[in-house]
Amino acid sequence: MTRIKRGVAAHKRRKNLLKRASGFENRRSTDFVAAREALPHADKYSSRVRRNKKGDMRALWLVRLNAALRDNGTTYSKFAGTLKKAKINVNRKMLAELSNVAPEVFTKLVESVK
């Protein structure tokens, strides 16, 4: 029976794992065993950060929006209530972007809702 040499497959598997671990510090980026232990932790942290990023961005939009609204003489809570009564459906991201990119248009929107 002929023997099967597994060097190519093993080398490819290790190379791919080390490629995923590039950017890690010290031995974790160069040593196969250390990288293999570090990768599940990195995956866990990255998925957690992706989930948290959504809430962080929403909080950032609210802070920007409230600052722009205070410059226009109102607060976010009052503005959100009047928007809802006026049945204007614009999400927080777009409102924050509008206040940042086109402040004159945002001011007109605030005045029309008041």
C-alpha positions in Angstrom: 0.0 0.0 0.0 1.3 3.4 -0.8 1.6 5.9 1.9 -0.1 9.3 1.8 2.1 12.3 2.4 0.1 15.1 4.1 2.6 17.9 4.2 0.9 20.1 1.6 -2.5 20.0 3.2 -1.1 20.6 6.7 1.1 23.4 5.5 -1.9 25.0 3.8 -4.1 24.7 6.9 -1.4 26.2 9.1 -0.7 29.0 6.6 -4.4 29.9 6.4 -4.8 30.0 10.2 -1.7 32.2 10.6 -3.0 34.5 7.9 -6.2 35.0 10.0 -4.0 35.7 13.0 -1.8 38.3 11.3 -2.0 41.5 13.3 -2.1 39.7 16.7 0.7 40.6 19.1 3.9 38.6 19.8 3.8 34.9 19.4 0.1 34.8 18.6 0.7 36.0 15.1 3.6 33.7 14.2 3.2 30.5 16.2 0.6 28.0 15.1 -0.4 26.7 18.5 -0.7 30.2 20.0 -2.6 31.5 17.0 -5.0 28.5 17.2 -5.8 29.3 20.8 -6.1 33.0 20.2 -8.5 32.9 17.1 -11.6 31.7 18.9 -11.2 34.5 21.4 -10.7 37.1 18.6 -13.8 35.8 16.8 -15.9 36.1 20.0 -14.6 39.7 20.7 -15.2 40.8 17.1 -18.8 39.6 17.0 -19.5 41.3 20.3 -18.0 44.5 19.0 -20.1 44.3 15.8 -23.2 44.1 17.9 -22.1 47.0 20.2 -21.2 49.2 17.3 -24.9 49.5 16.3 -25.8 51.0 19.7 -22.7 53.2 19.8 -23.6 54.7 16.4 -27.2 55.3 17.5 -26.0 57.1 20.6 -23.7 59.2 18.5 -26.5 60.2 16.1 -28.6 61.2 19.1 -25.9 63.3 20.5 -25.2 65.1 17.2 -28.9 65.6 16.6 -29.6 67.0 20.0 -26.7 69.4 19.7 -28.0 70.6 16.3 -31.5 71.0 17.7 -30.4 73.0 20.7 -28.7 75.4 18.2 -32.1 75.7 16.6 -33.9 76.4 19.9 -35.4 73.0 20.8 -34.5 69.7 22.2 -34.5 66.2 20.7 -37.4 64.9 22.8 -39.7 67.8 21.7 -38.6 67.5 18.1 -39.1 63.7 18.0 -42.6 64.2 19.4 -43.6 66.8 16.9 -42.1 64.7 14.0 -44.2 61.8 15.1 -47.4 63.9 15.3 -46.6 65.4 11.8 -46.2 61.8 10.5 -42.7 62.5 9.1 -40.7 59.2 9.1 -37.0 60.1 8.9 -34.6 58.0 10.8 -32.1 59.3 13.3 -29.2 58.5 11.1 -30.5 60.6 8.2 -31.5 63.5 10.6 -28.0 63.5 12.1 -26.4 63.4 8.7 -28.6 66.2 7.4 -27.8 68.4 10.4 -24.1 67.7 9.8 -23.9 68.0 6.0 -26.7 70.5 5.2 -27.4 72.6 8.3 -29.6 75.1 6.4 -31.9 72.4 5.1 -32.0 70.9 8.6 -33.0 74.3 10.0 -35.8 74.6 7.5 -37.0 71.2 8.6 -37.0 72.1 12.2 -38.9 75.4 11.5 -41.5 73.6 9.4 -42.1 71.1 12.2 -42.3 73.7 14.9 
